[in-house]
């Protein structure tokens, strides 16, 4: 039976060794977190129930309900059917660019600045000191074809509507002001041009009066034509007189001239002049016919003036022709040069020369007058042309002024109107209170979990027996029990496990096994040692209990017995049987032996002597970390029992592994008492 139990124990240890190696080779972080949280779930749930509602209430109070308002601006084209035109792509692109520009202008700083001022004036409470950047960031502006859609959100439905109303009003006002300013600039320029043209027209008319004097353009033209006809007549007469003088001077001895031949000569010259005048008349008649054909059925002042001028010129030529005919008629009746008959006295050459000088003087004067009339006519023509041009420009300027006054907005490809004013939202578009409350509750639960994890990472307590899994091959955990140190049932179970614990080498016959109970941290070990001793006593074995924890602060009667025994105060070894059948050392005199004055040979010799008189020696060695003599007791014992509780520091337990494994002859074992309910080894090692 003992061999089978030993085999089972060895197989159990091998399984735990394999599990420890597997866990060491393949660490699982989730498993580590779950291990840290073992035994902390109740505290974590309590913290979560505290933090969760608090943070949920804070989130609910910090959450807001947002109301969304929307306004729509529509941009219309100036040209009809521009949106549906397919022939002129440039027009569509121009209108599309205009809509994009208007969308950008709605979000521009000038519009937002005026809207912010308007909000601060009309709504000082909700708006407060809202900045341009905040207002611009809170309004979403999108373009959809020819629509400009504005959206905004606010905690107050009225304020959301007020923001959009302020932005739309600021945009339309700035558009109107810009259009008015642009119209004013154009109007001012056109008004200046109108005044300049009117002044120019006035000056031209003054010049026209100065040049024309009391005569009009037609009168001057008529006078010029008559003067030309007179010049032609005088030139012809001058030629005739010159020819007569030349003929008279060519005659020898003649002091007078026969006027009969001269009359025939002058009649011939007059006939030639009439031919020239007839040719000129025919040319003017042709021009008049062409002018009338070009302006057939039309009424124009310039046509009437030209027609009258041509008619006047034709009338003057006809008068000249009539005069020539009369002169020819007179020549046929009487003498043309001297107005004498053929039977009268001969004309003197001196008189003829005097007549020549007179005709020459008249011709020169007529030419000067004709030149002056021609200059005045040319100047009047130019002035009239300038007047007509100035009148046309003035009329065009006035028409442009009327167009600007009546259609000031036609200069742009389109115009924007408010299609849908800002709406008053009735229901919130989003409510973050519930979401923030849920997030706050989740944050509270997460905070509680994080706090538990942080405490778990920082907690240096042993807490669970499975923490010794990496070193269980050196310090097996024989028992994990929620019972205390004095529990009898737990002591019986531990006794059985100790009896089945494998030995490293055979025990000497006739010598009782020595079991030393110790702790890694601070605390007494006498209660667990006594309960285990009583269990061995109930099993029918004589058991000696020794309290070897003899620190300066420990002055119990049981500890004093061990001092007396180590000091040699007993002459004979005479153990006494105490309560529950456990043997103890007899009482001795008071002794001042303390923990620092004990040596290892003293302990080994004393325990070796006592082991020959009983079946089991149970030694309470005290704290292995605080007592120097505990190591001497372990070195003199067969098995070291490390008594643990969940509150023991983990680093102290792991620091004593080497001593528990090396000092006792058969190594050490671990016992977990007062185990936490979450310890996973409670089910298999109780």
WOMO-V596733 format. One record per residue. SS is DSSP state (a for helix, b for strand, c for the rest). PHI is phi in degrees with one decimal (NA if undefined). Layout:
[[SS/PHI] [SS/PHI]]
//
This chain:
[[c/NA] [a/-64.2] [a/-66.8] [a/-65.2] [a/-62.7] [a/-62.8] [a/-66.4] [a/-63.3] [a/-64.2] [a/-64.3] [a/-64.3] [a/-62.3] [a/-66.1] [a/-63.6] [a/-63.0] [a/-66.7] [a/-64.2] [a/-64.0] [a/-63.8] [a/-64.5] [a/-65.0] [a/-63.8] [a/-67.8] [a/-69.0] [a/-78.5] [c/-125.6] [c/-70.8] [c/-113.3] [a/-64.0] [a/-65.2] [a/-63.1] [a/-64.9] [a/-66.2] [a/-63.8] [a/-65.7] [a/-65.1] [a/-82.4] [c/-64.1] [c/81.3] [c/-112.3] [a/-66.9] [a/-63.9] [a/-64.2] [a/-65.2] [a/-65.1] [a/-62.8] [a/-64.8] [a/-63.7] [a/-67.5] [a/-86.1] [a/-74.5] [a/-57.8] [a/-62.3] [a/-64.0] [a/-68.8] [a/-66.2] [a/-65.6] [a/-64.0] [a/-64.5] [a/-65.4] [a/-71.0] [a/-84.3] [c/-73.3] [c/-134.6] [b/-104.6] [b/-103.6] [b/-105.6] [b/-110.5] [b/-117.7] [b/-137.4] [b/-133.6] [b/-129.4] [b/-105.2] [b/-119.4] [b/-104.5] [b/-102.7] [b/-79.1] [c/-73.4] [c/-89.1] [c/-72.6] [c/61.3] [c/-68.8] [c/-70.3] [c/-110.9] [c/-73.2] [c/-123.9] [c/-81.8] [c/-112.3] [a/-69.3] [a/-65.3] [a/-65.1] [a/-63.1] [a/-65.2] [a/-63.2] [a/-66.9] [a/-62.9] [a/-64.1] [a/-65.0] [a/-64.9] [a/-61.6] [a/-64.0] [a/-66.7] [a/-62.9] [a/-67.6] [a/-68.7] [a/-60.7] [c/-92.3] [c/-76.2] [a/-59.0] [a/-59.4] [a/-64.6] [a/-66.2] [a/-64.5] [a/-66.1] [a/-64.5] [a/-64.8] [a/-62.7] [a/-65.1] [a/-64.8] [a/-63.8] [a/-81.8] [a/-82.7] [c/-127.3] [a/-67.2] [a/-72.3] [a/-66.5] [a/-71.7] [c/61.1] [c/-107.5] [c/-66.7] [c/-90.1] [a/-65.5] [a/-66.1] [a/-64.8] [a/-64.3] [a/-65.2] [a/-73.7] [a/-86.3] [b/-111.5] [b/-99.4] [b/-119.6] [b/-128.8] [b/-113.0] [b/-132.4] [c/57.5] [c/-99.9] [b/-106.2] [b/-115.4] [b/-101.6] [b/-114.0] [b/-132.0] [b/-151.5] [b/-125.7] [b/-156.8] [c/-70.5] [c/-109.0] [a/-64.3] [a/-65.8] [a/-70.5] [a/-61.6] [a/-65.9] [a/-64.3] [a/-62.1] [a/-67.7] [a/-60.7] [a/-66.1] [a/-66.9] [a/-64.3] [a/-63.3] [a/-63.2] [a/-63.7] [a/-66.2] [a/-64.7] [a/-64.6] [a/-62.2] [a/-64.3] [a/-64.0] [a/-64.6] [a/-66.5] [a/-64.5] [a/-63.6] [a/-64.4] [a/-66.8] [a/-63.6] [a/-63.3] [a/-65.1] [a/-64.1] [a/-62.6] [a/-64.4] [a/-69.7] [a/-64.7] [a/-61.9] [a/-66.7] [a/-63.1] [a/-63.1] [a/-64.4] [a/-67.6] [a/-64.3] [a/-64.3] [a/-63.6] [a/-65.4] [a/-63.4] [a/-63.3] [a/-63.7] [a/-69.5] [a/-62.8] [a/-61.8] [a/-63.0] [a/-68.2] [a/-64.8] [a/-73.9] [a/-76.9] [c/66.3] [c/-85.1] [c/-103.0] [c/-91.7] [a/-63.6] [a/-69.5] [a/-67.0] [a/-64.6] [a/-63.1] [a/-65.1] [a/-64.0] [a/-65.0] [a/-66.3] [a/-64.6] [a/-66.0] [a/-65.3] [a/-64.8] [a/-64.5] [a/-62.2] [a/-62.1] [a/-64.9] [a/-66.5] [a/-63.6] [a/-66.3] [a/-68.3] [a/-63.6] [a/-63.5] [a/-64.4] [a/-64.1] [a/-63.5] [a/-65.9] [a/-65.5] [a/-62.6] [a/-64.4] [a/-68.6] [a/-67.7] [a/-70.3] [a/-77.3] [c/-77.8] [c/-91.2] [c/74.6] [c/-97.8] [c/-99.7] [b/-132.2] [b/-123.1] [c/-80.4] [a/-81.7] [a/-66.2] [a/-65.9] [a/-65.7] [a/-63.7] [a/-64.1] [a/-64.3] [a/-67.8] [a/-60.8] [a/-63.5] [a/-63.2] [a/-64.3] [a/-66.4] [a/-66.3] [a/-62.8] [a/-64.0] [a/-64.8] [a/-63.3] [a/-65.8] [a/-62.5] [a/-64.4] [a/-64.1] [a/-63.8] [a/-63.7] [a/-65.2] [a/-66.7] [a/-63.3] [a/-65.7] [a/-63.0] [a/-65.1] [a/-65.7] [a/-64.0] [a/-65.5] [a/-65.4] [a/-69.0] [a/-71.6] [c/-110.7] [c/-68.3] [c/78.6] [c/-120.3] [c/-118.1] [c/-144.6] [a/-65.9] [a/-65.8] [a/-62.4] [a/-64.5] [a/-64.6] [a/-65.8] [a/-63.5] [a/-64.3] [a/-63.3] [a/-65.2] [a/-64.2] [a/-65.3] [a/-62.5] [a/-64.1] [a/-64.4] [a/-63.3] [a/-62.7] [a/-65.0] [a/-62.7] [a/-62.2] [a/-62.2] [a/-63.4] [a/-65.0] [a/-65.3] [a/-63.4] [a/-64.5] [a/-64.4] [a/-61.7] [a/-62.9] [a/-66.2] [a/-58.1] [a/-71.9] [a/-96.2] [c/-134.3] [c/-74.0] [c/-79.6] [c/-82.5] [c/-113.1] [c/59.8] [c/-112.5] [c/-83.4] [c/-67.9] [c/-91.2] [c/-76.7] [c/-67.9] [c/-69.5] [b/-80.1] [b/-80.5] [a/-68.7] [a/-67.0] [a/-65.1] [a/-66.7] [a/-68.7] [a/-63.6] [a/-64.6] [a/-64.0] [a/-63.7] [a/-65.0] [a/-64.9] [a/-65.0] [a/-64.5] [a/-62.5] [a/-64.9] [a/-64.5] [a/-64.2] [a/-66.0] [a/-65.1] [a/-62.2] [a/-64.3] [a/-65.6] [a/-63.5] [a/-66.1] [a/-63.1] [a/-65.0] [a/-61.0] [a/-65.1] [a/-65.9] [a/-62.3] [a/-63.4] [a/-65.9] [a/-60.4] [a/-66.5] [a/-63.4] [a/-65.0] [a/-63.8] [a/-65.7] [a/-64.0] [a/-62.6] [a/-64.6] [a/-65.0] [a/-65.1] [a/-63.7] [a/-64.1] [a/-65.9] [a/-65.4] [a/-64.0] [a/-63.5] [a/-67.4] [a/-64.6] [a/-63.2] [a/-63.1] [a/-65.8] [a/-63.0] [a/-65.6] [a/-67.9] [a/-86.6] [c/-128.7] [a/-73.2] [a/-93.3] [a/-81.3] [a/-81.6] [c/-104.1] [c/-68.1] [b/-162.3] [b/-144.6] [b/-107.9] [b/-132.2] [b/-82.7] [b/-81.4] [b/-135.6] [c/-68.1] [c/-61.5] [c/-86.5] [c/-94.8] [c/-68.9] [c/-93.4] [c/-116.4] [c/-68.2] [c/-82.2] [b/-152.6] [b/-131.7] [a/-88.3] [a/-66.1] [a/-66.0] [a/-64.4] [a/-68.3] [a/-65.4] [a/-64.5] [a/-65.3] [a/-65.0] [a/-64.3] [a/-63.4] [a/-65.8] [a/-63.1] [a/-63.2] [a/-63.8] [a/-63.2] [a/-62.0] [a/-65.4] [a/-65.2] [a/-61.7] [a/-64.1] [a/-65.6] [a/-63.4] [a/-63.3] [a/-64.9] [a/-68.5] [a/-84.8] [c/-70.2] [c/-96.2] [b/-77.2] [c/-73.4] [c/65.4] [c/-124.1] [a/-68.9] [a/-68.2] [a/-63.5] [a/-87.9] [a/-58.6] [a/-64.3] [a/-116.9] [c/-67.7] [c/-68.9] [c/-105.7] [b/-136.6] [b/-64.7] [b/-96.3] [b/-84.3] [b/-147.7] [b/-130.0] [c/-139.6] [c/-78.2] [c/-75.3] [c/-86.4] [c/-68.6] [c/-95.1] [c/-70.3] [a/-71.8] [a/-63.0] [a/-63.7] [a/-66.6] [a/-65.3] [a/-63.0] [a/-66.8] [a/-60.2] [a/-62.5] [a/-63.7] [a/-68.7] [a/-69.0] [a/-89.3] [c/-66.9] [c/-67.7] [c/-97.1] [c/-78.4] [c/-149.7] [c/-61.9] [c/-84.2] [c/-71.7] [c/-72.7] [c/87.0] [c/-120.5] [c/-71.9] [b/-68.4] [b/-108.9] [b/-115.3] [b/-108.0] [b/-103.1] [b/-140.2] [b/-130.0] [c/-80.5] [c/-100.6] [c/-80.6] [c/139.4] [c/-76.6] [c/-122.9] [a/-68.5] [a/-67.3] [a/-64.7] [a/-65.3] [a/-69.3] [a/-62.6] [a/-69.9] [a/-65.2] [a/-65.0] [a/-65.0] [a/-65.0] [a/-66.2] [a/-67.7] [c/-83.9] [c/87.1] [c/-111.2] [c/-73.7] [b/-124.7] [b/-104.6] [b/-105.7] [b/-126.9] [b/-96.6] [c/-91.0] [c/-83.6] [c/-116.8] [c/-70.1] [c/-60.3] [c/-84.3] [c/-97.7] [c/-122.2] [c/-72.7] [a/-66.3] [a/-65.3] [a/-67.8] [a/-66.4] [a/-62.4] [a/-67.8] [a/-62.5] [a/-63.9] [a/-66.7] [a/-66.8] [a/-81.1] [c/79.9] [c/-75.9] [c/-95.5] [c/-76.4] [c/-124.1] [c/-85.1] [c/-137.3] [c/-78.4] [b/-118.9] [b/-93.0] [c/-102.2] [a/-70.1] [a/59.8] [a/75.9] [b/-97.5] [b/-85.7] [b/-136.2] [c/-73.7] [c/-73.4] [c/-70.2] [c/-131.6] [c/-70.1] [c/-62.7] [c/-137.2] [c/-94.6] [c/-65.7] [c/-124.6] [a/-67.3] [a/-87.6] [a/-106.0] [c/-95.6] [c/-115.8] [a/-65.5] [a/-61.1] [a/-62.5] [a/-68.6] [a/-62.9] [a/-65.8] [a/-65.4] [a/-69.5] [a/-62.7] [a/-67.6] [a/-69.3] [c/-69.2] [c/-84.6] [c/-101.8] [c/-136.1] [c/-85.8] [b/-137.0] [b/-113.7] [b/-110.0] [b/-116.4] [b/-91.9] [b/-86.0] [b/80.6] [b/-76.9] [c/-70.8] [c/-86.7] [c/-102.4] [c/-110.7] [c/-72.1] [a/-71.5] [a/-62.8] [a/-66.9] [a/-65.6] [a/-63.6] [a/-63.5] [a/-68.7] [c/-97.8] [c/-104.1] [c/-85.9] [b/-133.6] [b/-102.4] [b/-105.3] [b/-91.5] [b/-83.2] [b/-123.3] [c/-131.9] [c/-58.7] [c/-86.0] [c/-67.7] [b/-64.6] [a/-65.9] [a/-66.7] [a/-69.0] [a/-62.9] [a/-69.5] [a/-72.2] [c/-99.9] [a/-62.6] [a/-61.5] [a/-67.8] [a/-67.2] [a/-85.7] [a/-101.1] [c/-74.3] [c/-65.9] [c/-66.3] [c/-112.6] [c/80.9] [b/-123.0] [b/-130.6] [b/-118.1] [b/-133.1] [b/-107.1] [c/-112.5] [c/54.6] [c/-64.1] [c/-72.5] [c/-62.0] [c/-85.9] [c/-67.3] [a/-69.8] [a/-90.0] [a/-63.8] [c/-77.8] [c/-118.0] [c/-130.9] [c/-91.2]]
//
